[in-house]
Amino acid sequence: MSGELNVVIATDCGSTTTKAILIEKGEDGYRQTFRGEAPTTVEAPIEDVTRGVLNAIEEVEELSGRKILEGDRFISPATPDHGVDLYISTSSAGGGLQMMVAGVVDTMTGESAQRAALGAGAIVMDVLASNDGRQPHEKIERIRHLRPDMILLSGGTDGGTVSHVVELAEFIAAADPRPRFGSEFRLPVIFAGNRDATPEIDATLGEKTALTPTENIRPVLEQENLGPARHVIHDLFLEHVMAQAPGYSTLMDWAGAPIVPTPGAVGLMMQSVARQQAIDIVGVDIGGATTDVFSVFDQTFNRSVSANLGMSYSVSNVLAEAGLENVLRWIPFDIDESDLKDRIKNKMIRPTTVPQTLEELQIEQAIAREALRLAFDQHRALAVGLKGVQSERGLSDVFEQPATGESLIQMMGLDLLIASGGVLSHAPRRHQTAAMLIDAFQPEGVTRLAVDSIFMMPHLGLLSTIDEQAAADVFDRDCLVDLGTCVAPVGRGSIGTPCLSYELTLEGETTSGVLETGSLHLIPCEQSATLSVTPEKGWDVGADPGQALETVIPGGKVGLILDGRGRPIEFTADEIRHQTVSDWAEALSLYP
């Protein structure tokens, strides 16, 4: 498949559903025109991922009237009503890419290895480090028990100490782990540590594993070099993991570009948009079992996976981690604690159920706020500047080094916050989606809010590596649904006192008013408008405390949300908390 791209078919093979979208070039650029879904078929009884792919594409054929397949082959190149110019696919079927990472110092090379793996789209099952407090036999048993798809081993700056990273390699060799797929194959291990240790690492692991050395992810303390390791992870994902999974060799033959792990493709799209529009982005995908958070700040990409925070299979973990009080604070009515716990456990054992009453919906959305908040806290902890850079101590001292890296996440600089995942994408009202985002992430200053309408970002992320403009066209026109803009001044004041005044000019008409501390205002605004805000002394909207700001906002399905609750959001005493939360819901028209 080559030449001009006029028609593209893209699939995402998820753990339960395979989603296909058709992208066609028209006079005004590229648009997503038709979509189809089918159950993923990587597991028994079918055990052939291509069956689900063909079923999803056949649905696109029926809806579009375009003949795409001839048997199990793609018709190419495209004509006005037949064939496609390109087929591409992403995948998280079979549990996605599951990795272990190892680094000499947990808060330094351990974290760098984690960032490298997460950025490549992996789920990080565990982080081993020389200073993680576990005994050698515990580390060996852990490696043997988890059976990862591959291991990323790092540690030491180039020219530094060799012994500690070699010791980690010896643990891996002693465990002799077997991969999940293709048990007769050797487990892929990537060595991205001190290059001086490469001969000893090869002597330790070369016979027992499929060892691939690459550039050091921390060649010096002041530098992180994640790109080469991520490229090797992608290559080995195709060569070892996907090649052994049922039906993937055929899928790779069909595809016009390498298959990419689904989260990795979402990250590619985030980076493409941040680069093209020169903006800072945070995105979230909340599922039944896990929550992924992505960010691009100053063109630095980070991803985190909260593997125990989700809305069905992991919903009890959300309650355990957040605590009952933190969930209850978002619920605008009295509920018995045991009743709430029972409802949450029912969701865990019946994960496909959806809320049937308003109370059930409010409870689910309260839990979602806490799941998102906790996942974002974990993301902040990972998305940090390099640790140990200022230190001039010996290696034995470095083992005791505290986590001193500053978070790269600066909410006042955030331009765009993107939501995806069932509880956000399929909320009965877009206003509810916007409220969950604002309450969980607590954006500061002026922030655009959007939702990925049908989780199209994986398809578009992979397409962006082939035709960035085509991906950008579809992303802007068909993928993102603009919710509106949140304006949140940062400061402190007494409830009811003014925190800013505003003027919104839309199609020649001006709306003005004053936002009071502790309150929320919603102004419907579906089109681009000019906004002027003047904060009171001590309040900041991004132009320094007390300084006015004028900007153009894009509008959206919800509109302009003015949030005067300060940061972090504080709650009133229990006896009037229900009324306060009800007032917030009424102000944003959440449950009319």
C-alpha positions as CSV (number, residue, x, y, z in Angstrom):
1,M,0.0,0.0,0.0
2,S,1.7,3.2,-1.1
3,G,1.3,6.4,-3.0
4,E,-1.2,9.1,-2.2
5,L,-3.4,8.6,0.9
6,N,-7.0,9.1,0.0
7,V,-8.7,6.3,2.0
8,V,-7.3,4.8,5.2
9,I,-8.8,2.0,7.4
10,A,-7.4,1.8,10.9
11,T,-8.1,-0.7,13.7
12,D,-7.5,-0.8,17.4
13,C,-7.5,-4.4,18.9
14,G,-8.5,-3.8,22.5
15,S,-8.7,-6.4,25.2
16,T,-12.4,-6.9,24.6
17,T,-13.4,-4.9,21.5
18,T,-11.7,-4.3,18.1
19,K,-12.6,-0.9,16.7
20,A,-12.3,0.0,13.0
21,I,-12.5,3.5,11.6
22,L,-12.6,4.7,7.9
23,I,-10.8,7.9,7.1
24,E,-11.4,9.5,3.7
25,K,-9.9,12.6,2.0
26,G,-12.4,15.2,0.7
27,E,-12.2,18.7,-0.6
28,D,-11.8,20.1,2.9
29,G,-9.2,17.6,4.1
30,Y,-9.4,14.3,5.9
31,R,-12.5,13.1,7.8
32,Q,-13.5,10.0,9.8
33,T,-16.6,8.8,7.9
34,F,-17.6,5.3,9.2
35,R,-16.8,3.1,12.1
36,G,-17.4,-0.5,13.1
37,E,-16.8,-2.8,16.1
38,A,-16.5,-6.5,16.8
39,P,-15.4,-8.6,19.8
40,T,-11.6,-9.2,19.9
41,T,-10.7,-12.8,19.1
42,V,-7.2,-13.2,20.4
43,E,-8.2,-15.7,23.1
44,A,-10.0,-19.1,23.1
45,P,-12.1,-20.4,21.4
46,I,-11.1,-18.6,18.2
47,E,-7.5,-17.6,19.1
48,D,-6.9,-15.6,16.0
49,V,-6.9,-11.8,16.3
50,T,-7.5,-11.3,12.5
51,R,-11.1,-12.7,12.8
52,G,-12.2,-9.8,15.0
53,V,-10.4,-7.3,12.7
54,L,-12.2,-8.7,9.6
55,N,-15.5,-8.6,11.4
56,A,-15.1,-5.0,12.4
57,I,-14.0,-4.0,8.9
58,E,-17.0,-5.9,7.4
59,E,-19.2,-3.7,9.5
60,V,-17.5,-0.6,8.0
61,E,-18.1,-2.1,4.6
62,E,-21.8,-2.6,5.2
63,L,-22.2,1.0,6.6
64,S,-20.1,2.7,4.0
65,G,-21.0,0.7,0.9
66,R,-17.2,0.6,0.1
67,K,-15.8,-2.8,-0.8
68,I,-12.6,-3.1,1.3
69,L,-11.8,-6.8,1.5
70,E,-11.5,-9.5,-1.1
71,G,-11.7,-12.6,1.1
72,D,-9.1,-11.9,3.8
73,R,-7.0,-9.5,1.6
74,F,-7.3,-5.7,1.4
75,I,-8.2,-4.2,-2.0
76,S,-5.5,-1.6,-2.8
77,P,-5.1,1.1,-4.0
78,A,-8.4,2.8,-3.5
79,T,-10.9,3.7,-6.2
80,P,-13.9,6.0,-5.6
81,D,-16.0,3.1,-4.1
82,H,-13.5,0.2,-3.7
83,G,-10.4,-0.5,-1.5
84,V,-8.1,1.5,0.7
85,D,-4.7,3.0,0.3
86,L,-3.4,2.0,3.8
87,Y,-4.3,-0.3,6.6
88,I,-2.8,0.4,10.1
89,S,-3.5,-1.1,13.5
90,T,-2.8,-0.6,17.2
91,S,-3.2,-3.3,19.9
92,S,-3.7,-3.9,23.6
93,A,-5.2,-7.4,23.1
94,G,-4.0,-10.1,25.4
95,G,-3.3,-7.6,28.2
96,G,-1.1,-5.3,26.0
97,L,2.6,-5.0,26.5
98,Q,3.6,-6.1,30.0
99,M,7.1,-5.2,31.2
100,M,9.3,-5.3,34.3
101,V,12.0,-2.6,34.6
102,A,15.1,-2.6,36.7
103,G,17.5,0.2,37.7
104,V,20.3,0.5,40.3
105,V,18.7,3.4,42.2
106,D,14.9,3.4,42.5
107,T,14.4,7.1,42.3
108,M,16.9,7.7,39.5
109,T,17.6,5.0,36.9
110,G,14.6,3.0,38.2
111,E,12.3,5.9,37.4
112,S,14.0,6.7,34.1
113,A,13.5,3.0,33.0
114,Q,9.8,3.3,34.1
115,R,9.3,6.4,32.0
116,A,11.0,4.8,29.0
117,A,8.7,1.7,29.2
118,L,5.5,3.7,30.0
119,G,6.2,6.1,27.1
120,A,6.5,3.1,24.7
121,G,3.0,2.0,25.7
122,A,3.8,-0.7,28.3
123,I,2.2,-1.6,31.5
124,V,5.0,-1.7,34.1
125,M,4.3,-4.7,36.4
126,D,7.1,-3.9,38.8
127,V,10.3,-1.8,39.3
128,L,13.3,-3.7,40.7
129,A,16.2,-1.7,42.2
130,S,19.3,-2.4,44.2
131,N,17.9,-0.3,47.0
132,D,14.2,-1.4,46.9
133,G,14.5,-3.2,50.3
134,R,13.8,-6.7,48.9
135,Q,16.1,-9.7,49.5
136,P,17.8,-11.3,46.5
137,H,15.5,-14.4,46.7
138,E,12.4,-12.1,46.8
139,K,13.5,-10.4,43.6
140,I,14.2,-13.6,41.9
141,E,10.8,-15.1,42.9
142,R,9.1,-11.8,41.8
143,I,10.6,-12.0,38.3
144,R,9.7,-15.7,38.0
145,H,6.1,-15.2,39.2
146,L,5.2,-12.2,37.0
147,R,6.2,-13.6,33.6
148,P,6.6,-10.2,31.8
149,D,6.7,-9.9,28.0
150,M,10.1,-8.3,28.3
151,I,12.5,-6.7,30.8
152,L,14.2,-3.3,30.6
153,L,17.5,-3.3,32.6
154,S,19.2,0.0,33.3
155,G,21.7,1.4,35.8
156,G,24.9,3.3,36.1
157,T,26.1,6.3,34.2
158,D,28.5,5.6,31.3
159,G,32.0,5.0,32.8
160,G,30.6,4.6,36.3
161,T,30.3,1.6,38.6
162,V,29.5,-1.8,36.9
163,S,28.9,-4.2,39.8
164,H,25.4,-3.1,40.9
165,V,23.8,-3.4,37.4
166,V,25.5,-6.7,36.9
167,E,24.1,-7.9,40.1
168,L,20.6,-7.1,38.8
169,A,21.4,-9.1,35.7
170,E,22.3,-12.0,37.8
171,F,18.9,-11.9,39.5
172,I,17.2,-12.1,36.1
173,A,19.5,-15.0,35.0
174,A,18.7,-16.9,38.2
175,A,15.0,-16.4,37.8
176,D,15.2,-17.6,34.2
177,P,11.7,-16.2,33.4
178,R,9.5,-17.6,30.7
179,P,7.5,-15.2,28.4
180,R,3.7,-15.3,28.3
181,F,3.5,-16.2,24.6
182,G,5.6,-18.7,22.8
183,S,7.1,-20.6,25.7
184,E,9.9,-22.1,23.6
185,F,11.2,-18.6,22.9
186,R,13.7,-16.7,25.0
187,L,12.5,-13.7,27.0
188,P,13.6,-10.3,25.4
189,V,15.8,-8.3,27.7
190,I,16.9,-4.7,26.8
191,F,20.1,-3.4,28.4
192,A,20.1,0.4,28.5
193,G,22.6,1.0,31.2
194,N,26.4,1.8,31.7
195,R,27.9,0.8,28.4
196,D,31.1,-0.4,30.2
197,A,29.0,-3.1,31.8
198,T,27.8,-4.5,28.4
199,P,30.4,-7.4,28.2
200,E,29.5,-8.6,31.7
201,I,25.7,-8.3,31.1
202,D,26.2,-10.3,27.8
203,A,28.1,-13.0,29.7
204,T,25.4,-13.2,32.3
205,L,22.2,-13.0,30.2
206,G,23.4,-13.6,26.6
207,E,22.7,-17.4,26.7
208,K,19.5,-17.4,28.7
209,T,17.6,-14.4,27.2
210,A,17.2,-12.6,23.9
211,L,19.5,-9.7,25.0
212,T,19.4,-6.4,23.1
213,P,21.9,-3.7,24.2
214,T,21.0,-0.1,23.4
215,E,22.1,3.4,24.5
216,N,22.1,4.2,28.2
217,I,18.9,5.9,29.3
218,R,21.0,7.9,31.9
219,P,24.4,8.4,30.2
220,V,25.2,11.2,32.7
221,L,23.2,12.2,35.8
222,E,22.1,15.5,34.1
223,Q,20.7,13.8,31.0
224,E,17.8,11.4,30.3
225,N,18.0,9.6,26.9
226,L,14.8,7.6,26.5
227,G,14.3,7.5,22.8
228,P,16.6,4.6,21.8
229,A,15.2,2.3,24.5
230,R,11.6,3.1,23.4
231,H,12.4,2.3,19.8
232,V,13.9,-1.1,20.8
233,I,10.8,-1.8,23.0
234,H,8.6,-1.2,19.9
235,D,10.8,-3.4,17.7
236,L,10.9,-6.3,20.2
237,F,7.1,-5.9,20.9
238,L,6.6,-6.7,17.2
239,E,9.3,-9.3,16.8
240,H,8.8,-11.3,20.0
241,V,5.5,-10.4,21.7
242,M,3.1,-9.8,18.8
243,A,4.8,-12.5,16.6
244,Q,3.9,-15.2,19.1
245,A,0.3,-13.9,19.9
246,P,-2.4,-15.8,17.9
247,G,-2.9,-14.4,14.4
248,Y,-0.6,-11.4,14.8
249,S,1.9,-12.5,12.1
250,T,-0.9,-12.3,9.5
251,L,-2.0,-8.9,10.9
252,M,1.5,-7.5,10.6
253,D,1.7,-8.7,7.0
254,W,-1.5,-6.8,6.2
255,A,-0.5,-3.6,8.0
256,G,1.2,-0.8,6.1
257,A,3.1,0.4,9.3
258,P,4.3,-1.4,12.4
259,I,1.7,-2.3,15.0
260,V,2.0,-0.1,18.1
261,P,0.7,-0.7,21.6
262,T,-2.6,1.3,22.0
263,P,-1.3,3.6,24.9
264,G,1.9,4.3,22.9
265,A,-0.2,5.4,20.0
266,V,-2.3,7.7,22.2
267,G,1.0,9.2,23.4
268,L,2.1,9.7,19.8
269,M,-1.1,11.7,19.1
270,M,-0.7,13.8,22.2
271,Q,2.9,14.7,21.2
272,S,1.9,15.5,17.6
273,V,-0.8,17.9,18.8
274,A,1.4,19.5,21.4
275,R,4.1,20.0,18.8
276,Q,1.8,21.3,16.0
277,Q,-0.1,23.7,18.2
278,A,2.8,24.6,20.6
279,I,0.6,23.8,23.6
280,D,0.8,21.9,26.9
281,I,-1.6,19.0,27.2
282,V,-2.9,16.5,29.8
283,G,-5.1,13.6,28.7
284,V,-6.7,10.8,30.6
285,D,-8.2,7.4,29.6
286,I,-10.2,5.8,32.5
287,G,-11.3,2.2,32.0
288,G,-12.7,-0.6,34.1
289,A,-9.4,-1.8,35.5
290,T,-6.8,0.9,34.8
291,T,-6.4,4.7,34.3
292,D,-3.8,6.1,31.9
293,V,-2.7,9.7,32.2
294,F,-0.6,11.4,29.5
295,S,1.0,14.8,29.6
296,V,3.2,16.9,27.3
297,F,4.8,20.0,29.1
298,D,7.5,21.9,27.3
299,Q,7.5,19.1,24.7
300,T,8.4,16.6,27.3
301,F,6.1,13.6,27.2
302,N,5.1,11.4,30.1
303,R,2.6,8.6,30.7
304,S,1.6,6.8,33.8
305,V,-0.6,3.7,34.3
306,S,-2.6,3.4,37.5
307,A,-3.2,-0.4,37.2
308,N,-5.4,-0.5,40.3
309,L,-7.7,2.5,39.6
310,G,-10.7,1.8,37.4
311,M,-14.5,2.0,37.4
312,S,-15.5,-1.6,37.5
313,Y,-12.9,-4.3,38.1
314,S,-10.8,-2.0,40.3
315,V,-13.6,0.2,41.7
316,S,-13.1,-1.3,45.3
317,N,-9.4,-0.2,45.1
318,V,-10.5,3.4,44.4
319,L,-12.6,3.3,47.6
320,A,-9.7,1.8,49.6
321,E,-7.1,4.3,48.3
322,A,-9.2,7.4,48.4
323,G,-11.0,6.6,51.6
324,L,-14.7,6.7,52.3
325,E,-14.7,10.4,53.3
326,N,-13.2,11.6,50.0
327,V,-15.8,9.7,48.0
328,L,-18.7,10.9,50.2
329,R,-17.7,14.6,49.9
330,W,-18.8,14.7,46.2
331,I,-22.2,13.1,46.9
332,P,-25.0,15.7,47.4
333,F,-27.2,13.5,49.6
334,D,-27.1,11.4,52.8
335,I,-26.1,7.8,52.2
336,D,-25.3,5.1,54.7
337,E,-21.6,4.0,54.6
338,S,-22.5,0.3,54.4
339,D,-24.9,1.0,51.6
340,L,-22.2,2.8,49.6
341,K,-19.7,0.0,50.1
342,D,-22.3,-2.6,49.0
343,R,-23.1,-0.6,45.8
344,I,-19.4,-0.3,45.0
345,K,-18.8,-4.1,45.5
346,N,-21.8,-4.8,43.3
347,K,-20.2,-2.8,40.5
348,M,-17.0,-4.8,40.9
349,I,-18.7,-8.2,40.6
350,R,-21.1,-6.9,37.8
351,P,-18.7,-4.7,35.8
352,T,-20.9,-4.2,32.8
353,T,-23.8,-2.6,34.7
354,V,-24.6,1.1,34.2
355,P,-26.4,3.4,36.7
356,Q,-30.2,3.1,36.6
357,T,-31.1,6.0,38.9
358,L,-29.9,9.6,39.4
359,E,-28.5,8.6,42.8
360,E,-26.5,5.7,41.2
361,L,-25.1,8.1,38.6
362,Q,-24.1,10.6,41.2
363,I,-22.3,7.9,43.2
364,E,-20.5,6.6,40.1
365,Q,-19.4,10.1,39.2
366,A,-18.2,10.8,42.7
367,I,-16.0,7.6,42.6
368,A,-14.7,8.7,39.1
369,R,-13.6,12.0,40.5
370,E,-11.5,10.2,43.1
371,A,-10.1,7.6,40.7
372,L,-9.0,10.5,38.4
373,R,-7.5,12.5,41.2
374,L,-5.5,9.6,42.5
375,A,-4.3,8.6,39.0
376,F,-3.2,12.2,38.4
377,D,-1.4,12.3,41.7
378,Q,0.5,9.2,40.7
379,H,1.3,10.8,37.3
380,R,2.7,14.0,39.0
381,A,5.0,11.8,41.1
382,L,6.4,10.2,37.9
383,A,6.5,13.2,35.6
384,V,9.4,14.9,37.4
385,G,12.7,16.5,36.5
386,L,15.8,14.3,36.9
387,K,16.8,13.4,40.4
388,G,20.3,13.3,41.8
389,V,21.5,15.9,39.3
390,Q,22.7,18.3,42.1
391,S,24.3,15.6,44.1
392,E,28.1,15.1,44.3
393,R,28.1,12.2,46.7
394,G,29.4,8.7,46.4
395,L,27.2,5.8,45.2
396,S,26.6,4.5,48.7
397,D,25.2,8.0,49.6
398,V,23.1,8.1,46.5
399,F,21.2,5.0,47.6
400,E,19.9,7.1,50.4
401,Q,19.0,10.0,48.2
402,P,15.5,11.4,48.7
403,A,13.0,11.9,45.8
404,T,13.8,15.6,45.1
405,G,12.8,16.0,41.4
406,E,10.3,18.7,40.8
407,S,7.1,17.8,38.9
408,L,7.0,18.9,35.3
409,I,3.2,19.3,35.7
410,Q,2.4,23.0,36.0
411,M,-1.3,23.5,36.0
412,M,-1.3,27.2,35.4
413,G,0.5,26.5,32.1
414,L,-1.9,23.8,31.0
415,D,-3.7,24.6,27.7
416,L,-5.8,21.6,26.9
417,L,-7.3,18.8,29.1
418,I,-8.6,15.8,27.2
419,A,-11.0,13.1,28.6
420,S,-11.7,9.6,27.4
421,G,-13.0,6.4,28.8
422,G,-16.6,5.3,29.4
423,V,-17.5,7.2,32.5
424,L,-16.3,10.5,30.9
425,S,-17.1,9.9,27.2
426,H,-20.6,8.4,27.8
427,A,-21.8,10.6,30.7
428,P,-25.5,11.5,30.0
429,R,-24.6,15.2,29.8
430,R,-21.3,16.8,28.6
431,H,-21.7,19.1,31.6
432,Q,-21.0,16.1,33.9
433,T,-17.9,15.3,32.0
434,A,-16.6,18.8,32.3
435,A,-17.4,18.9,36.1
436,M,-15.6,15.6,36.7
437,L,-12.5,16.9,34.9
438,I,-12.4,20.2,36.8
439,D,-13.1,18.6,40.2
440,A,-10.4,15.9,39.7
441,F,-7.6,17.7,37.9
442,Q,-8.3,21.2,39.3
443,P,-7.0,23.2,36.4
444,E,-5.7,26.7,37.0
445,G,-6.0,29.8,35.0
446,V,-7.5,29.4,31.5
447,T,-7.8,25.7,30.3
448,R,-9.7,24.3,27.3
449,L,-11.7,21.1,28.0
450,A,-12.4,18.4,25.5
451,V,-13.5,14.8,25.2
452,D,-12.4,12.1,22.8
453,S,-15.8,11.2,21.3
454,I,-15.2,7.5,20.4
455,F,-11.6,6.9,21.6
456,M,-10.1,7.5,18.2
457,M,-6.7,8.8,19.5
458,P,-4.9,5.4,19.1
459,H,-5.8,5.2,15.4
460,L,-4.8,8.8,14.8
461,G,-1.6,8.6,16.8
462,L,-0.3,5.8,14.5
463,L,-1.5,7.7,11.4
464,S,0.4,10.8,12.6
465,T,3.7,8.9,12.1
466,I,2.7,8.4,8.4
467,D,0.7,11.6,7.6
468,E,0.7,14.1,10.4
469,Q,-1.7,16.5,8.6
470,A,-4.3,13.7,8.0
471,A,-4.2,12.8,11.7
472,A,-4.5,16.5,12.7
473,D,-7.5,17.1,10.4
474,V,-9.4,14.2,11.8
475,F,-8.4,14.9,15.4
476,D,-9.7,18.5,15.2
477,R,-12.9,17.8,13.3
478,D,-14.1,14.4,14.3
479,C,-12.1,13.1,17.3
480,L,-12.3,15.9,19.9
481,V,-15.6,17.3,21.1
482,D,-15.0,20.7,22.7
483,L,-16.6,21.0,26.1
484,G,-15.6,24.6,26.7
485,T,-13.2,26.6,28.8
486,C,-12.5,26.6,32.5
487,V,-11.3,29.8,34.1
488,A,-10.0,29.2,37.6
489,P,-8.3,32.0,39.5
490,V,-5.8,30.8,42.1
491,G,-5.9,32.5,45.5
492,R,-7.7,32.6,48.8
493,G,-10.6,34.7,50.1
494,S,-13.6,34.7,52.3
495,I,-16.7,32.9,50.9
496,G,-18.9,35.3,49.0
497,T,-16.2,38.0,48.4
498,P,-15.3,38.9,44.8
499,C,-12.3,37.1,43.2
500,L,-12.6,38.3,39.7
501,S,-14.7,40.3,37.2
502,Y,-15.3,39.2,33.6
503,E,-16.5,40.3,30.2
504,L,-17.4,37.9,27.5
505,T,-18.0,39.2,24.0
506,L,-19.8,36.8,21.7
507,E,-21.1,37.9,18.2
508,G,-21.1,41.5,19.2
509,E,-22.9,41.0,22.5
510,T,-21.1,41.4,25.8
511,T,-21.9,39.6,29.1
512,S,-20.2,40.8,32.2
513,G,-20.3,40.0,35.9
514,V,-18.4,39.2,39.1
515,L,-17.3,35.8,40.3
516,E,-17.5,35.3,44.0
517,T,-15.2,33.1,46.1
518,G,-16.6,29.6,46.6
519,S,-19.0,29.8,43.6
520,L,-19.3,28.5,40.1
521,H,-20.7,30.4,37.0
522,L,-21.7,28.7,33.7
523,I,-22.2,30.9,30.6
524,P,-23.3,28.9,27.5
525,C,-20.9,29.6,24.7
526,E,-20.7,27.2,21.7
527,Q,-18.7,29.5,19.5
528,S,-15.4,31.3,19.6
529,A,-15.6,34.4,21.9
530,T,-13.4,37.1,23.5
531,L,-12.9,36.9,27.2
532,S,-11.5,39.5,29.5
533,V,-10.9,38.7,33.2
534,T,-9.6,41.0,35.9
535,P,-8.7,39.2,39.2
536,E,-8.9,40.8,42.5
537,K,-5.7,41.5,44.5
538,G,-4.0,38.3,45.5
539,W,-5.8,36.2,42.8
540,D,-4.0,34.9,39.7
541,V,-5.4,33.7,36.3
542,G,-2.1,33.3,34.6
543,A,-0.9,36.9,34.1
544,D,0.5,37.3,37.7
545,P,-1.6,38.1,40.8
546,G,-4.1,41.0,40.2
547,Q,-3.2,41.3,36.5
548,A,-6.0,41.3,33.9
549,L,-6.0,38.8,31.0
550,E,-7.7,38.9,27.6
551,T,-7.9,35.8,25.5
552,V,-10.0,34.2,22.8
553,I,-11.8,31.0,23.9
554,P,-13.0,28.3,21.5
555,G,-16.5,27.7,22.9
556,G,-18.0,24.2,23.3
557,K,-21.0,22.0,24.2
558,V,-20.9,23.2,27.8
559,G,-19.5,26.7,27.5
560,L,-17.5,29.0,29.8
561,I,-17.1,27.7,33.4
562,L,-15.8,30.3,35.9
563,D,-14.5,28.4,39.0
564,G,-14.1,30.6,42.1
565,R,-13.5,27.8,44.6
566,G,-9.7,28.3,44.8
567,R,-7.0,25.6,44.6
568,P,-7.1,23.2,46.1
569,I,-10.9,23.0,46.3
570,E,-12.0,23.2,49.9
571,F,-15.2,21.8,51.4
572,T,-17.5,23.3,54.0
573,A,-18.4,21.7,57.3
574,D,-20.4,18.4,57.0
575,E,-23.7,19.8,58.0
576,I,-23.8,22.2,55.0
577,R,-21.6,20.2,52.6
578,H,-24.5,18.5,50.9
579,Q,-26.0,21.9,50.1
580,T,-22.7,23.2,48.8
581,V,-22.2,20.3,46.5
582,S,-25.9,20.6,45.3
583,D,-25.3,24.3,44.6
584,W,-22.2,23.5,42.5
585,A,-24.2,20.9,40.6
586,E,-27.1,23.3,40.0
587,A,-24.7,26.1,38.9
588,L,-23.2,23.8,36.2
589,S,-26.6,22.4,35.3
590,L,-25.3,18.8,35.9
591,Y,-28.6,17.1,36.7
592,P,-31.5,19.2,35.4
